[in-house]
């Protein structure tokens, strides 16, 4: 894909930014935004869009490129005042340019590359932006939103008849409107037993990616007359195409420097010159075909109109796309255009191959100026684009290495230690190549170290220390192998570096035998140490020399031939988790796989903040005690002392530099870690200092085990429960807890539940156990794939999944493939049985997580979420169908659709946008909503400019902006930005990610609040989110799920489906009681909503029971005399009277002998008419309840 097709529209085309720099009060957008007019050629109407003075010409070109109104122009340049504008210039820098100025689009001269760009764009338009990209998985970066909304508009339902029949009982609840006709809604067949949670056929919405194209041509392909002969190249011919129109005519097109025309060639004769009859010479290929074929012109116009209705966020190419784990394969139909796609893509890659010096690109963009906000944004944008291109090239290269398509630099070495240079990227396998980890666990330790190295690169890159550089790094897991791709330090592969002088100037490459401690590096690493709380320490090399270092001995500092200083091997930037190592060392029967166990940087930050807070509190107590001792008479002196303490030790206040004896330095708080303690490195220095450093490392360990894990458990049980394994992992890492403590966390949670009554820990502990199983299964499957040829991947994975999910007693046959003649005689996966696999998983769990006692039925009870977790971890895509979980086998090789590389990398930050988001959150907390909205808009605009509109951070900015607009009751704007958030988060985080489903629920609620006419559409969105949520976390009860149930109930109540609404209110009430108890204000609110629902359903007996709970809650919290308690008591009294009255009527109606006294009819149960009372205030509710009683008292 070309650069033009991958660059998104500029932020200036979306919402107007804010003219305020939240970081340092400097105006970010120095000029007002204004409408720019682009004069188009060929009498086309002009284009207009919003820009500002800092908008570059390249960004304007991209907007034109993506605009459907531009009629497919891709090869052009912009002119102003008859001068061609450079792509890198900004509008504010153009001489004579003003807000009323007009730019002119001038058709450009085609080159080989420009023709490929143009044809790629044309193919995207023909396929409705659904061109097949072989570099990614099936439905890569998919979004379901438009499909779901179209289904609601067209009245379609994506559930099968059998399921409707099974769940039909839920649609017949007493008092509900009939399902058919105007009463139909998305929850008409909802199953409260959640029996569909194990089904996958409805994972993909009905109609998603169904071919809905308008055929414009029968075929479009590369002509067999390619490539142009030399004599034609000299005349400007670039490429020949063959097109068959819908009328059946075969056209041979020439792509030349001036555009496209129909030549006189046929399939058997070569005549490259324009044909005499209608050569149709135009600058754009669609214009040529439109003149040559009336049916093409007619259908292409329709196709353009259909494409214009699509949300651009759904098809803009992104480097951050997520690959769904469950997909539906579509019939593979013949399309000659795909061969054209393949040729264009291959040619683009061939042109770019080896053309970029990735390291120079990384370092030069990092060295760009960042003194102003605009410079920061442009620097972040350049860094991200370079990084995205590098990751794409690294993934392609890693797959090529594993497929055997790349020659090794050292073919004489064993396969695991071979290294590769491909497309100027250095590749190595994640094994112990230099035996550096031999005493720490060998390959297992090396496997962890390369992952930790990425974390180190991320930390140092975020520090942005001038003069210190890191390498572009990507870790790719594919087919059970781990490949590391890195940029190449200039000179590191030269003969001089290999044979003589070492480039290493800091650290050691031979486990401390020879250590370097360059002063220049030492000064730079001092800045790193200050930020990461690292201590300067002394180490001894093999010759007994003492060296001072800030970083670990394993971290290397290299000076490249470009003069830059690089730090690499950054896997050891935090202390060793020594207490964990000592614990597992003592268990000789169950050893841990490696000793590369380090504390997380987040834990070090928490530990530092905790100690600093304790230090400041102690200082405050000392000062207070001192003041108390001195008494009031010394207040003046204390104040003077206090002023002196505030004087900085490096510089005193004005006029007092010479009075050094009067300056009192503030006490220093120092907490610095030695990352080489408890390692094999020989340390030097004072023994007491070394003991203090070892003691500090142990204290951090103790803080992790005794404080942070406990905090994590309480947070996950009582505050915000993670719904899936990926969210659980993120929560662990945010709190500085390593995943090896999953077993410990379960033990702490169960211990807490034993001490605290009504502790809802079950889902959290089950999720932790599921995550242990998934991670153990990942390790086992990785070992199996490592020994399996690529062509047997489907057989291997399907056999593994069959053994995992069929139970220990099952018998799973091994599927034989079609490659018997080349298949190895012994395959490790072929010998796998269900009993052996379950035993192996139990062993890996006990080994890696120090936990025993995984319930045998847990795998069977959580099949879908466990399957999803394994697929995401390994990089698998399976067929989305309803699997027969009790059958043997469950999966077949055809169910394993794809295996894609899983990449870990350190993505650059958009620092200015992050600062803006933080400021907006502060303004929001201070209830300064207009200011918060302005800053959120600026953050979103900057994210768009840096990352493009399709990126997780951009989606989060959209979501925050939508919520801010909702709080100001601007529901239309809230819906607009929330819809963007849904699409972007779906494409970048996954269609069933918990955050995505929460975005769906928020969008549904915004639509419900914005208009009563949108209630059915809101319910459709809610149903989609709830369907995937129940597959993700079966049985999960969270505050979010309770809020969702309450929102669904309110929507159903609005439509008049009172009984079904009350069922959701009941479930919300149960969730609140389980999680919070009966004395919480959220539980009280659920009581109030449920009482009103029961009253609307005329079920006064149930309403009375719930109102008693509500009254007791209010009385306990506010006291007997509070107005709310009095109102609740009045409602309770009226409900009691009405319940007694209804009971008497029912008793009279049950005696036939008293038929002469007919019972007055109860209030109408036509819920449609009652629905208007769904949110009755207290006075109206009392009037509604007491209608009958008041009439009787009046007689």
N, C-alpha and C positions, 0 to 999 in steps of 0.2 A: 504494500500500500504506500502511496506517495506521501510526501510531506504535506501537501495541500489537503489531502483527504483526511489526514489525522489531526490537523490543527482545528480546534473548535472556534466558534465565533468569539469575538472579544466581549469582555464584560460590558463594554459601553453600549452594546446593543440590547441589553436587558433592562435593568433599572438604573435610575440616576444615582450616582455615588454621592457620598456625603462630603462636603467641603470642610473637613475637619480632620486633623491628624490626631488620633487617639493616643499615639505613643508620646509625641513630644510637642503637641500643639502647633505643628506646622501644617499648612494647608496641603492636602494630598492632591486634590483636583484644583489647580490654581485658577482655572477659568470655568465659567458656566458651561454646562453641556449644551449642545445645539444640534439642530438637524442639518446633516450634510446631504447635499444633492449630488448624485452621480449622473452625468449625461451619458446615455447609452447610445451605441451605434445602431444602424439599421432601423431608424425611426422607432425604436423601442421606448416605452415610457421610462422616465428617469427613476432612479432608485433613491430612497430617502431613509436614513436611519440616524440614530443619536450617537454622537461622538463627543470627544473633548480634546483639549489642546495636546494631551499626551498620547492620543491615539496615533499609532504608527501606520504608515502606508501598508505595511504587510498585514496588519490586523484588518484594515479596510478591505484589502484584497480577499482575505479569508471570508469576511462577511458576504462579499459579492459572490465568492465561490459557492457558499452554502445557500444563497438565496435562490428560491425557485423562480423569482421574477427576473433573474439575470439570464434566463434562457440558456443555461449550460455553458456560459463563458468560463473558461479556465485558463486560456492563454491570452494574456492581455497585460497592459501596463496603464498606469494612471498619469494624466498630464494636468498641469495647472499653468495657465498663462503661457501655453505652447511649449512648456518644458516638461520633460519626463522626470517623474519623481522617483527617487531611490526608495526601495522597500523599507529601509531601516530608519528613514527620517520620520519625525513626528510632525503632526500638523502645525503645532506651535512654532516649529523651526522653519516652516516654508515661508520664504520671503513674500510679503504682500498678501498672505492668506488671512481671511477674516471669516466671521460667522456667516456672512452672506455669500461666500465664494462657492464656486461650483467646480468639481473635478470632472474630467472627461475620461471615459474608458476608451482606450484605443486597442484594436485588435493587434495581437502580437504575432511574431514569427515562430512557427512550430519547430521544435527539435525532437530528437528521438524521445527524450524524457517527457517533453510537453505533450507529445502525442499519447504516450502511455497514461499520463495524468488525465487527459481528456477522455480517452476511451474507458478508463476505469470509472470515471464519474458517469459516463453515459451508461455503462453496464449497471452501475448502482441504481440509476434512474429506471432502467428497463426492468430490474428485478425488485423494484419497490424497496431498495436498500436492504435486500435479503440475499446478497451475493454470498456464495459459500467461501469461507475463509479457511483453508486447510490448516493454517497455523494454530488454530484454536479448537476447542472441543465443540460438541453439538450445542446449539443454542447459547453460544458464548455471549455474555453480557445481555441476557434476555430481560424483558419487562412484560408483565402480564396486564398492566393497568388498562391499556386501551382495549384489550380483548375482553376484560371483565365488564368494562363500561359499555362496550358494544353489545355484549350479551344482554345486559339489562335493558338497553334501548330497544333491542330486537325481540325481547321477551323469551330468549332461549334459556334453557336449563341444562347444566352439564352433568346431571346425575342420571343414572340408569333407571329403567322402570322397576327393576327388581328391588333397588334400594328404596325407591319411592313407596313401593308396596310394603316393604318391611317397616318403614318408618311412618306409614300412613296414620298410625294411631296418634302420633303427636300432632297431626294436623286437625284432628277431630276433637280437640279439647273443648269442653263446654264453654259456650259464650264467644267462640272465635268466629270470625267471618269465614265463609267458605273459601277453599283454596283457589278455585277457579275464578275467572273473571277479575273484577277489580280488587278482590281480596287476596290475590296471589302475592307472595313475597318470598324472599330468599330463605327464610327460616320456616317455611310452611311444613317441611318434612324433617326438621331438625331432630336428631336423635340424642337425647340426654344421656344415654348409655354409652355414647361415643364408640359405637361398634365399627364405624368407618375409619377409625384412627389407624388401623393396620392395613388399609387399602391404599394403593398408589395410583390407581387408574385416574382418580380425580385430582392428582397432584398438578397435572398440566390442565389448565382451563380448556373447555371445549372451544374449538375454533382457533386456538393459538397456532400461529405459523401455518395455518391452512392456506395453500396457494390461492391467492386472491388477486392474481395478476391479470392485467389486460394485455393480451398478446399483440405486439406491434410488428414482429417479424417472425417468420418461420424459423430462421436460423441466422446467426451472426458468428463468423469464425475467421480465423486467420487464413488468408488465401494461400493456396499451394504455390503461388508464384513468388512467395517470399524466399529469401530476402531480395530486395531490389538489386538488379545487376549494377555494376560500377557506373555504366554510362547513364543509368537512370538516377543513381545517387547524386551524380554531378548535376542533374537537372532538378534536384530538390525532393525526389521521392524518398519517403521514409519507411512506409509500410503499406502492404496491400491487404484489403479485407474482402471477404466474400459474404454477401447478404442475400437471403431469399425472402422476398416480400410475401405478404399475405395473398397477393394476386397470383403468386407462383413464379414471378420473374426473378431470375438470378442476376444480381448486380455485383460487379467487381469494382471496389472503391480504391482510389489512390489517396493515401494520406501523405500530403506534401507540406512544404514549408508554409504555404499560404492557406492551407485548409484541406478540404476534402472534395473530391469530385468522382463521378462515375466514369470509369475508363472503358475502353472498347474490348477488354479481354473477355474470354470465355473460359470454360473449364478445360478446354483443349488448346486454345490459342492465346498467345501473350501479345496484347496490344495496350501498353500502359498509358497511351495518350487519351485525352478526353474524347468520349464518344461524340459523334456529330449530333445525335438526337438527344437533347436535354442532358448535357453533362452535369448540370446542377452543382456548379462550383460554389461552395459556401465555406465560411470559416468554421462553422460547427457541424459535426457529423449529422446531428438530428435534423438540421436545416436541409442538408443535402438529401437525406432519405425522405424528408417530408415533400420535397419537390418531385422526387422520383416515384413516390407511392402515395396515392390518396388515402388508402386505408391506414398506412403508417401515420400520416399526418392526423387523421381523425382519432385513432386510438392513442397516439402519443399525447395529444392534447388532453384526452380524458385521464391518461396516466399521470401527467403532470399535475392536473387538478387533484387527483387522489393523493399523490405524494405531498402536495401542499397542505392537505388536511392533517397529515401525520405530525405528531409532536417530534421536532428535530432531536430532542433529548433521547428518543428511542433508538436512533440509528447513527448518531455521531460516533465515530470510532474513538474508542478510549483505550488507554494503556492500563487502566485499572479494572478491567472487566472481570466479573466473577463467572465461574463455570458451574452450572447447576449439576447436582449429583444424580438426579432422576430426570430422564428425558424420554420423549417418544420419537422413535425413528420414523422418518417419512419415506414413502416409496421413492426410490432413486430413479428419476426419469432422465432420458437423454436430453442433453442441452449442449449444443456445439459451442455456445458462449462460454461454457466453463473452460474449454481449452484456451480460449482467448484470455480469460482471467488468469489461468495458470501461466501462460506465456508472459503476460504483462507483469505479473508478480515476480516471476523468475528473472525477467530482464531487469526489473528494479533492484532486486537483491544482488544480481550479478554486478550491476553498476556500482552499488554501494559497498560490495564486498572488499574489505581491505583498504577502503578509501579513507577511513577515519582513524586517526590516532586517538583512541578513546581516553587515554590518560591525559593527553594534552587538552582534549575537550573538557574533561572534568576539572582539571586544575585551572585552566584559563577562565572558565565560567565562575569558579569559586573565587578567583582573584578579581572579579569585576567590582567596581566601586559600590558601596552601600551606605553612603553618608546621608542621602536623602530618602524619604519614603518611596519616591518614584524609582530611584536606583535600586532600592531593596526589592521592589516588586519585579523589575526587569531582571535583576540577578536571580531571584528565585525562579522566575519563569524559564530562564536559560538553563539553570541547573536541573530543573525538573524535566525539561524536554531532552536534555542530554542523557539524564539518568534513564528515562523511559526508553529511548532508543537503545541504550546499552543493555538494558534488561531483555528487551526483545531479541537482540543479537546474541546475548549470552544463552538464552533458552534454546534458540535454534542451534547454536554451536554445541551445547551440552547434549542435545538429542543426537546431533550428528556424531559426536564422539562415541556415545553409547551404541549407536547403530553401526560403528566401524567405518564411518565415512571419512575420518580424519586420521592422517598419519601421525604417529607418535614421535616426539622428539627423542625419546630413549627406548626404541623398540626392543632392545636387548634386555630390558628390565622386566620383572614380572608385571602382569597386567595391572595390579592394584597400585603400583608405584609409577606407572607411566604418566608422562605429562604431554600436553598438547598446546599448540599455538594455532588458533583458528580465528580469522577475521580480526587480527590484532588483539585478541583476548586470550589470556593464559588460562588453561584448564588443567585441573588436577583432580584426582579422586579423593574423597574425604576419608583417607586412611592414614595410618601412621607411617608416612613415607620416609622420615629420617629417624625412626625409632625414638622420637622425642617423647612418646607417650607409653613406651614399653612398660614402665613401672607404674603407670597410672591406669592401665586397663587396655592398652593397645588400640585396636580398631574402634572399640566402643568409646574410649576417651577421645580419640581423634574425631569421631563422628560428632560428639558434643562440642568439641573445641571449635570446629568451623562454624557451627551455629552461634556460639558465643562470640566469635570474631565479628559476625555481622552486628551483634548488639554493641560491641565495642566501637565499630565504625560509626554506628548511629550516634552514640554518645559523643564521640569526638567531633563528628561533623556538626552536631548541634551546638557545640561550644564555639565554633567559628574562631579559632585562634589564628591570628595572622602569622604566616610563615610556617604553619604546621599543616601537613597534607595527609590525606588518607587515600586508599585505593578504592576505585569502584569495585564493588564485590557483590556477587550473587551466588547463593547456594541453591542448587537445583536437585530435587529428588525425583527420580524416574526409574521405573522398572527395578526397584529395590536398591538402586545405586545412588550415591550422593556425589555430585560433581560441583566443584568450586570454580567459578569463573571470575577472574580478576583482571583489571587493567595492568599494563606492563610498565614498570618503572623504567625510565630511559637508562640504558646502559647495563641493566641487570642481566641481560642475556648475552652480553658481549663477551668476547674471548678474554678480555682483561679481567672482567669480574669473575670469570670462571677459573682462570689459571693463576692469577697473581693477587693483586690488591683486593681486599674485601671492601665492599661498599657499605657494610654494616658499621655504624658509628656509635650505636647505643644499644645496650642489651647484649644478648648472646644467642648464637645459633647452635651451640653444642652443649646445651644443658649446664652452662656456667663454667666450662673449662676455660674459655676465653671470653672475657667481658669487656665491652667498650663503654665509655662514659664521656662522650664528647660534650664540651662545655656549652656549645650552641644548642644542642639537643636538651641538655639539662635545664637550660633557661626556659625553653619552650615547654618542657614537661612539667616545670614548676607551675605554669599556668593551668595545665591539666590537673595537677595534683590539688590545687586550690579549689577547683570546681568539683572534683570527685572525692575530696577528703582523703587524699593519699599522703602518706608520710615519706619524707626523705629518709632513706635507710642505707646502710652499708652492707655490701656483699663482697665475698672473697672468691677470686677466680682460681683456676687450677694451679697457678704459680704462687699463690699466696698473696697476691696484690689485692688491696682494698679499693672498691669503687663505690661512689655514691650514686644512687638512682632514686627516682621518684616512682617509676613504673616497675612492673615485674621484670625479672631477668628475661622471661620469655618474650616480652615485647621488644621488637626490633626497631631501631631507628636507622634509616638508610638515606644517604644523600645521592640523588640521581645525577646523571650527567647533565640534566637541565638545571642543576643547582638547587633544586627544591629539597626540603627535608620531609621525609615520609615516615610515618609510624605504621607498622603492620604487625600482624599476629596479636591482635588486641583482645584475645579471649580471656586473659587473666587481669581484669581491672578491678576486681573486688576480692575480698578475702575468701579463704577456703572455709567451707562449712565443716569445721573440724569435729564438732560434736556428732554430726551425722556419720562422718567417716569412722570415728572411734566406735560408734554404736554398731555399724555394720561389720567392722573388723572383728569385733568380739563374737559375731555370729558366724563361725567358720562353716557351718552346715548350709548357710544360705548367703553366700557372698554377693555383694553388690557388683554390677558389671564393671564399674570403673570408679576412680577416685577424682574425676574431673567434676567435683561437686563444689560449686561456688555460690556465694550469696548473691542475690539479685541487687542491681543498683537502686531499685526502688526501696528495698529494705534499708540500705545504707542511708538514704535520704530520710526515711521515717525515723530511723534510729538517731540520726544527727539532730533532727528537729525536736525529738523527745528530750534528748540530753540538753539541748540549748534552752528549751523551755524550762526544764528543771533548774538549770543554772541561773537563768534570769529570775525565776521565782525565789531561789535561795538568796540571790543578791538583794532582791527587794525586801526580803525578810530581814537581812542584815542591816539594810539602811533604815528600816522602820525601827528595829531594835536600837540602833545607834541614836536615832532621833529621840526615842523614848527615854534613853539613858541620859542624854545631854539636857533634856528639859526644854521648856519654852524660852529660857533665857539665851540659849545658844542658837535660836532659829536663824538669826542673821548669818552666823558663821557657817551653819549647815548649808544655807543657800549659796554662800560663796564657794564652799567646798563642792557643792553639786555643780555649779557652773564650771569649776575647774576640771571636774571629772569629764565634762562634756567636750573639753578641748581635745582636738585630735593630736595624737602623739607625733604625727609627721609634720604638722604645721599648726601653729597656734593662732589665736585670734589676732586681729589687727592691732599693731602697736605693742604686742607683748612677746615678740619673738625672743627678746633678750632675757626674759625672766623665766628661764627654764626651770629654776628651782621651785617656782610656784605652780608648775603644771603637774597635775596628777593624772597619770595614764589610766584609762579604763582597764579593768581586768580583762585579760584575753581568754577567749573560749577556744580551746584547741581540741579537736577530735579528728585524728588522722590515722588511717589504717596502713599497715605494712602488708602489701599483697604477697610478699614472699615468706611470711611466717607459715609454719606447718607445711612447708614444701621441702623438696630435696636441695634447695639452694643453701649454701653455707653463709650464714649471716655473721656480721661483725658489729662492733659497737659495745656500749655499756650493757652489762648483763641485766641491770635493773630496767633499762630502756626496752630491751628485748622482751623481758617478762611483762612489762606494761603493754607492749604491742600484742603479745600473745593473749594477755588477759582481755584486751579490748576486743579482739576477734571473737573470743569466747562469749563476751557479754553481748555482742551482736547476735551470735548464735542463740543465746538464751532469750534475747528479746524476740527473735523470730518464733521460737518454739513455745514460749510461755505468754507472749503478748499478742503478736500479730495474728497467729493462727486463731486464737480465741476471739479477737476482734472480727476476723474474717467470718468465723462461724456465726457470731451474733448478727452481723450485717446480712449474711445470706439467708438466715432463718427468719429474722424479724423485720428486715427493712426492704430488701430487694433481692428476690430469689432469682439467680440465673436460670434460664429456661433450658439451655442446651450445653453440650460440652465445650463448644467454642466460647460461649459467654462465660462459662465457669473458668476456663483457662485465662481469659482476659482479666477476670476479677482477681484470680490468684496473683497474676503478674502485677496488676495495679497495686496490690497490697504487699508486694515484695515477697510472696510465698512461692517457693518452687513447687512444681507439680509432683516431685518425689514425695511431698508431704500429703498427698491425697489420703493415704492410709491413716496418717496421724490426724488429719482433719476429721475423718469419719469417727475416729475414736473420741476426739474432743466433742463433736456434735452429739454423739450418743451419751457421753458422760454428762454433758449439759442437760440433755433431755431427762436423764435420770434424776437430776437435782431440781430442775425447774418444772413445776406442774404446767400442763397444757403447752408443751413446747413442740411446735409443728416442724419437726426436723426430718420427717420421713422422705419427702421429695428431695431435699438437699442431699441426704446421705445416699439415696438411691442414685442420684445423678453423679455423685462422686464415685460410686462403685461402677456405674456405667462407664465413666471416663477411664477408670483403671482398666476395665475390660477392653475398651476401644484402643487404648494405647498399647496394651499387651498384644492385642490382635494385629495392630499395625506392625509391631516388631516381628511377629511371626510371619505375617504375609510378606514383609519386606525381605526376609531371609529366603522365602520360597520364590519370590519373583527374581531374586538375584541369580538363582540357578536355573531360571526358566527362559527359553528363547522367546523373543517377542511374539512370534507367530503362535505361541501356545499360551499367551497371556489370558485369553478368555477362558480356556480350559482350566488354568491354574486358579484364577480368581473364583470362578463358579464352583469349583470343587471345594475350595476353602470356605466359601460362604455356606455351601450345603452342609459341610461338617460342623460349622459353627452353629447354625440355626435349627438343625434337625434333632438335637438332643444327643446325649452321650450314648444312648443305646441304639441309635440309628445306624443303618448301613448305607453308605453312599457309593454308588458305582463311579468309576473313573471314566470320563468321556474321552474317547479317542478322536483325535483330529484327522485331517486329510493329509498331513505331512509325515506319514509313517516312515517313508523311506529315508528321511533326514532327521527324524526325531531321536534324541539320545535314548539309549536303552534304559538308563536309570534317571528318573525325575523325582526330586525330593517331594513334590506335592502329591505324586501318585501313591505314595506310601501312607499318606495322611488319612486317619480315621477320626470320626467324631470323638470317640473316647480319648484318643491320643491328643487331639487338638485341645479339648477342654482341660485335660491334665496339664498340657503345656502352658495354656493361658493362666491357669491357677498358679503355676510355678513362676511365670514371669511377673504376675501381680505380686506374689509374695517376695520376689527378688527385688523388683524395682520400686515398689511402694510399701514394702514391709507390712503387708496386710494379708491376713488369712481369714477365710470365712465368707468368701463371695457366694451368695446363694446360687444354687444350681439353676433355679428357675428364673433368675434375673435376666439372663440372656433371652429366654423365651418370652418373658413378659414385656420386654422393651425392644422388640425386634426392629421396628422401623427407626426409632431414634438412634439405636446402636448401629444399624446398617448405614444410616446417613453419616454418622460420625466417622466410621471407618472409611467411607467413600471420600469424604472431604479431606481426611488426613493422608490418604494414600494417593488420591487423585483419580478417582474412578467415576464413571458415569454408567448407570444401569438403566434398563428399560423400565419406564413408569407403567406398570401393569399390576393387576391384583394377583399377588402371589398366593399360592395355596401353601400356607405355612405348615400344614400337617402332611403334605405330600413328600415323597422322596423320588427324585431330587426336587428341590424347590427352584433352583436356578439352572439354567443351561448356558453354554458358552455364548449363545446369541443374545442373552440378557446382559452381557457385559459389553456395553456399547463402545466405550472408549477409556483409555488410560492416558492422562495428561500430566505434564510436569508440574510439580508443586514448587514454588519459588519463594525463597526468603531473601529479602534485601532491605537496605536502609534507605528509605525514600526521603528525599530532601523535604524540609518543612517550608511552609509559607509563613514565615515568622511575623510579617506585618499583619496578615489576616488573623493569625492566632492572637496577637495582642488586641486586635479590634474585637474579636469574640469575647475575650476576657473583660474588656471594658464594657461591652454591651451587657454582659451578665451582671456586672456590678450595677449598672444603671437600672437593669430590670429588678434587681433585688431592692434597690432604693425607690422602686415604683415610679421611675422616670421613663415612662413608656415611649414617648415621642423620641427622646434621645436614644434609647435602646434600639428603636426601630431604625433610626438613621445610621447608627454604627453597625448594626447587623447588615444593613444594605451595603455599606462600604465593605464589610468583611466578605460578603457574598461576591461582590464585584471583584475584589482582589483575588479570591479563590478562583473565580472564573478565568481571570487573566493569567494566573500562575498555572493552574492545573487544567483549565478548561471546565465547562459546565458539568461534565460527567466524571465525578471523582467523589470518594466518600466524604471528604471534608466539605466540598461544595454542597453535597446533599444535606449534611448536618447544618450548614449555614441556612439553607432553604428552610429546613424544619424549624430552626430557632426563630427565623423571621416570620414563619407562618404562625407560630405560637404567640409571638408578640402581637401580631395583627389580630389574632383571635381575642387576646386580652383587651384590646381596644375596641372589640366588637366590629372590626372591619372584616366581616366573614368572607366577602368576595376575594379580598387580597389573601386572607388566610388559606382559602381553598386553592388559589392560584399557586402560591409558593409550596403548599403541602403536596399538591399534585406533582410539582417538580421534584420535591423531596422523595416521593414514592418512586418515581421513575429512576432517578439517579441512584438511590440506595438499592433498588432491585438490581440494577445493572452492575453495580460495583461491590455489593456485599452479599448478593445471593437472593433468589426469589423467596426463600423461606427463612431468611435471617430474622432473629427476634426483633431487631431494630426496624427492619422492613415491615414486619407485621404490625408493629406499634405505629409506624407511619400510616399504614392503611387504616388502622382504627381511628387515628386522629383525623385523617381526611374524611372518614365516614361521619365522625361527630361534627366536624366543621360544616359539612354539607347539611346535616340534620338541623344544626342551629341556624344555618343561613336561610333555609327555606323549607317550609312544610312540604312543598311539592317534590323535594329531593329525598324524602324519607325512604322510599323504596330503593333508590340508588344507593343511599347510605347503608341500608341493610344488606345489599348485594356485596358491597365492599367489606362490611363486617363479616359476612358469611365466609368470604374467601379467606380473610385473615384468620378467622376462628378455625376453619377447616385445617389450615396448615399448622396453626398453633397447637391443635390437639394431636397432630402427628408428631410434632416436635417435642412436646412435653406431656405425654399422657398422664392424666391425674394430677397435673400441677395446679396447686391453689396458690395464687399470688395476689397481691393488692392490685396489680394490673389486670388480672383476669376478673377480679370482682368489679373493678371499674368498668371493664368491657361488658360484663353481664348487665350491669345497671344501665349502661348506655343503650344496649340492645333492647332492654325492657322498656326504656322510655320511648324508643322509636316504635316498637310494636304497640305500645299504649297509644301513641299518636295515631296509628292506623286503625285503632279499635280492636286489636287482638289482645284482649285483656287477660285471658287465662294464660296464654303463652307468655305474655309479658310478666305475669306474676311468677311463672316458673323460673324465669331468669332473675327476677328480684329475690326469689327464695334462695337460689344458688349463690347470689351475691351476699345475702345475709349470712348463709352458712359459712362462706369463706371468711367473712369479717369476724365471725364469732370464733372460728378455728384459729385464725392468725392473731387477732387482737383482743379477743374476749368480749364480754357483753358490756364492759364499762368504757369502751372507746368511742370517740365522737363519730368515727366513720361507721361503726356498728349502729350507733344511734340514728345516723342519717339513713342507713338501709332499713331500719325499723320504720321510720317515717314514710319512706317511699312504698314499702310493702303494705302498710296500713291503708294508704290511699288506693293502692291497687286492689286490695281486697274489697274496699268500699265500692269501688267502681264495678267490681264483679258481683256486688250484693252478697258477698260472703262475710257477713258481719260476725259470725262466730270466730273465724280465723283472724279477722281484723281485731277483734277484742283481745285475743291471745297475744298478738304482736304488740298492740297498744299498751298492754300491761308491762311488757318488757321495756318499751320506750319510756313509759312513765317512771318506772323504777330507775332506769338509767339517768333520766333528767333529775329526779329527786335526789339521788346520791351525789350527783355532780354539782347541782346549783342550789339545793335546799328547798324546803317546802314552800317558801313564799315567793319564789322566782316566778315571773310572769309566764315563762315557758312551761314551768311545772303546772301552774294553774290551768293554762290552756290545754295541756296534755291530759290533765285530770278531767276537764270538761268533756274532751273528746272521749275519754274512757267511760264517763258516766253515760253519755249519749249512745255510745256503742253497746253498753250493757243493756240499756233500755231497749234498743232496737233488736239486740240478740234475743232478749226475753220475749219481746213481742213476736218475733219470727218463730220462736220455739212454740209459743202458744198457738199460732196459726197452723204450724205444721201438725201439732197434736190434734187440733180440731179437724184438720183435713184428713187425718188418719182414721177417724171414726165415721163409718157410713151412716149410722143412725142419725147423724147430725147434719145430713146434707141439706136440710131445710134452712140451714144458716150458712150459706156459702161464704167461703173465706175471700176477703177482698184480694184481688190480684196483687202480687208483689210488684215492686218497681220494674220497669221494662228492662229486659236483658239484651236489648238491641245495643250491642257494644259499640256499634258505629256512632250512634247518637250520644252515647255516654262518653265517648272518647274525648270530647271537648273538655271534660272535667278532669283530665288526667293529672293536672297539676293544681288541684284546688287549694286555695289558702284555707287557713283554719276556720274562719267564719263561714265561708261557703261550704266547707266540708261538714261543719256542724249542722248547717241548715239542711244539707243533703241527707245526712244521717237521720236527723230528727223530724223529717217531714211527717211521717205517719204518726209518731207519738204526739206531736203538737196538735194535730187535728183531733186526736182522741181526747186530749185534755181540754180542748175547746168546746166539746159537746156537753 
